Every structure is written in structure tokens, then in C-alpha cells.
Amino acid sequence: MNKLNFGCGTKIFKGYVNVDVVKHDGVDKAFDFNKFPYPFKDNTFEEVLIIGVLEELRDARSVIKEIYRISKNNTVIKLRVPFYNSRVAHYPGHYTFFTMDSFRSFDDEGKIHPASINNGLFKVIKKRIQSTPYNWFIPQKIKNFLSCFIPNISEFIYFELKVIK
């Protein structure tokens, strides 16, 4: 099974192709994530992790399209990005802000079909706001609602996208 740990940093996972922009111990390939195409063949990976890197890239939509290209049909892409209303989203070097609907334009259930991705798409199979530890006592549905109005209730959004080709 070919699995990709995209933007691994120092979090090297066994059984994954660990890639980063800087070559260091454990990194299998280093390349510029802002230059396309990536050094992989079409339909290479069956699972992709993108944790804490998508917001740091200048053109997140093009990166997702490139991840689509190198993913096989039914690949699950697991990604975590900062929630737009959190302090983490506004760190220097972050270029893109994300909401619960950020991947809706790729989603079949949203009835929006992106022809720009070779008539393929993703299906959003999971999305979950990850809250800050200090508000553990607030029920999740209330936190989801309040997160849109009150900064820093939630820090990240976790998505799972299924590739459909």
C-alpha cells in the first residue's frame, strides 16, 4: 500500500513516503510544494496525510488538485488545517483560511462539480472542528456554532476526503 505523508516535517511515519520541503533524517523526498507537477506518477497513493502544511502554501487549491492527480481512485486524504477564526490561522506564513465548507466545491454532495479537476472530484467523508483544550465542557454542537462568532473556541478542522476518479 502506497501512503504519502505530505509535509512531514519531523513527524516521520513508517510505511509512508515522507516528503517535505527540506531534506533531513527520515525524509524520503524533498521538493518545493509550490512547483508543479510533483515528482510522482499519476495514481500512485492510496492514502495521503496533510497535517499542518496546506495553510502554508500559496495556492492551496492547486496543491489539492496535484494531490488528486497522484492519488488513486478511493484514496482517503486526511488533512488538518487551522480554523479561520483561530489565532493559529493568523500565524505569519499562513496564506489560506479554512472553514467547514472549504472543500465543498470539490464535494459531490454539494452538487458542485469541478470540471477543472479532469471531471473527477472528492467526496468529503468526514469533517470535524477540533476545539481548544480549555473549553472541553461545552458540547460539540454548541462549540461548532459558537466557533463562527467567537474567536479561538476552535483551532483546527480535520477533514477526510475520498478521491473519486
C-alpha positions as CSV (number, residue, x, y, z in Angstrom):
1,M,0.0,0.0,0.0
2,N,1.5,3.4,-1.0
3,K,0.9,6.0,1.6
4,L,2.1,9.6,1.5
5,N,3.0,11.8,4.5
6,F,2.9,15.2,2.7
7,G,4.8,18.0,4.6
8,C,6.0,15.6,7.2
9,G,8.5,17.9,8.9
10,T,10.0,15.9,11.8
11,K,6.9,13.6,12.1
12,I,8.2,10.6,10.1
13,F,5.8,7.7,9.8
14,K,6.8,4.1,9.0
15,G,5.1,2.7,6.0
16,Y,4.7,6.1,4.4
17,V,6.6,8.1,1.8
18,N,7.6,11.0,3.9
19,V,8.1,14.2,1.9
20,D,9.0,17.7,2.9
21,V,10.4,20.9,1.5
22,V,13.7,20.3,3.4
23,K,15.8,17.1,3.3
24,H,16.5,15.8,6.8
25,D,16.6,12.5,8.6
26,G,13.6,10.3,7.6
27,V,12.5,12.4,4.6
28,D,12.3,10.2,1.5
29,K,11.9,13.1,-1.0
30,A,12.4,16.9,-0.6
31,F,10.9,19.3,-3.2
32,D,9.2,22.7,-3.5
33,F,5.5,22.1,-2.8
34,N,4.6,25.3,-4.7
35,K,6.1,24.0,-8.0
36,F,4.1,21.6,-10.1
37,P,4.0,18.8,-11.1
38,Y,5.1,16.9,-8.1
39,P,7.7,14.2,-8.6
40,F,5.2,11.3,-8.6
41,K,3.4,9.4,-11.2
42,D,-0.4,9.7,-11.6
43,N,-2.4,7.4,-9.4
44,T,0.4,6.5,-7.0
45,F,-1.0,6.8,-3.5
46,E,-3.8,5.1,-1.6
47,E,-3.7,7.3,1.5
48,V,-2.4,10.8,2.0
49,L,-1.8,12.7,5.2
50,I,-1.6,16.5,5.0
51,I,-1.3,17.8,8.6
52,G,-0.3,21.4,9.3
53,V,1.0,22.3,5.8
54,L,-1.7,23.2,3.4
55,E,-2.2,26.7,5.0
56,E,1.5,27.4,4.5
57,L,1.3,27.0,0.7
58,R,0.4,30.0,-1.6
59,D,-2.1,28.1,-3.8
60,A,-3.9,25.5,-1.7
61,R,-6.4,24.7,-4.4
62,S,-3.6,23.8,-6.9
63,V,-1.9,21.7,-4.3
64,I,-5.2,19.8,-3.7
65,K,-5.5,19.3,-7.5
66,E,-2.0,17.9,-7.6
67,I,-2.7,15.6,-4.7
68,Y,-5.7,14.4,-6.6
69,R,-3.5,13.7,-9.6
70,I,-1.1,11.5,-7.7
71,S,-3.9,9.7,-5.8
72,K,-5.6,6.5,-6.8
73,N,-9.4,6.2,-7.0
74,N,-10.8,5.8,-3.5
75,T,-7.7,7.3,-1.9
76,V,-8.5,8.8,1.5
77,I,-6.9,12.2,2.1
78,K,-6.7,13.1,5.8
79,L,-5.9,16.7,6.4
80,R,-5.9,19.1,9.3
81,V,-5.9,22.9,8.8
82,P,-6.4,25.9,11.1
83,F,-9.9,27.1,11.6
84,Y,-10.3,30.6,10.1
85,N,-11.4,32.1,13.4
86,S,-8.5,30.9,15.4
87,R,-5.2,32.6,16.4
88,V,-3.4,29.7,14.7
89,A,-4.9,30.6,11.3
90,H,-3.3,34.1,11.5
91,Y,0.3,32.9,12.2
92,P,2.9,34.5,9.9
93,G,3.4,32.4,6.8
94,H,-0.2,31.2,6.6
95,Y,-1.8,32.1,3.3
96,T,-5.2,30.3,3.3
97,F,-8.1,30.4,5.7
98,F,-10.4,27.4,6.1
99,T,-14.0,26.9,7.2
100,M,-16.2,23.8,7.4
101,D,-17.2,24.4,3.8
102,S,-13.7,24.9,2.4
103,F,-13.8,21.7,0.4
104,R,-17.4,21.9,-0.6
105,S,-16.5,22.9,-4.1
106,F,-14.9,19.5,-4.5
107,D,-17.8,17.6,-2.9
108,D,-20.4,15.6,-4.8
109,E,-22.9,16.2,-2.0
110,G,-22.6,19.9,-2.5
111,K,-23.8,19.5,-6.1
112,I,-20.9,21.5,-7.4
113,H,-18.8,19.6,-9.9
114,P,-15.3,21.0,-10.5
115,A,-14.6,20.3,-14.2
116,S,-11.2,21.8,-13.6
117,I,-10.1,18.6,-11.9
118,N,-10.4,16.4,-15.1
119,N,-14.1,15.6,-14.3
120,G,-13.1,14.0,-11.1
121,L,-13.8,15.1,-7.5
122,F,-13.6,14.4,-3.9
123,K,-16.3,13.3,-1.5
124,V,-16.0,14.9,1.9
125,I,-16.4,11.8,4.2
126,K,-15.6,13.5,7.5
127,K,-15.2,17.0,8.8
128,R,-14.8,17.9,12.5
129,I,-13.8,21.0,14.3
130,Q,-11.0,20.4,16.8
131,S,-11.5,22.6,19.8
132,T,-9.0,24.2,22.2
133,P,-8.5,22.3,25.4
134,Y,-9.9,25.0,27.7
135,N,-13.5,24.6,26.5
136,W,-13.8,20.8,27.0
137,F,-17.1,21.2,28.9
138,I,-19.0,22.8,26.1
139,P,-21.0,20.3,23.9
140,Q,-19.5,19.9,20.4
141,K,-22.6,21.2,18.6
142,I,-22.6,24.4,20.6
143,K,-18.8,24.8,20.0
144,N,-19.4,24.4,16.3
145,F,-21.9,27.2,16.3
146,L,-20.0,29.5,18.6
147,S,-16.8,29.0,16.7
148,C,-18.2,31.1,13.9
149,F,-18.7,34.1,16.1
150,I,-16.2,33.8,19.0
151,P,-12.5,33.6,18.1
152,N,-10.3,30.8,19.4
153,I,-13.0,28.4,20.6
154,S,-11.8,26.1,17.9
155,E,-8.3,25.8,16.5
156,F,-8.3,23.3,13.7
157,I,-10.6,21.5,11.3
158,Y,-10.0,17.8,10.4
159,F,-11.2,16.6,7.0
160,E,-11.2,13.3,5.3
161,L,-11.7,13.4,1.5
162,K,-12.2,10.4,-0.7
163,V,-10.9,10.6,-4.2
164,I,-13.4,9.8,-6.9
165,K,-12.0,9.2,-10.4
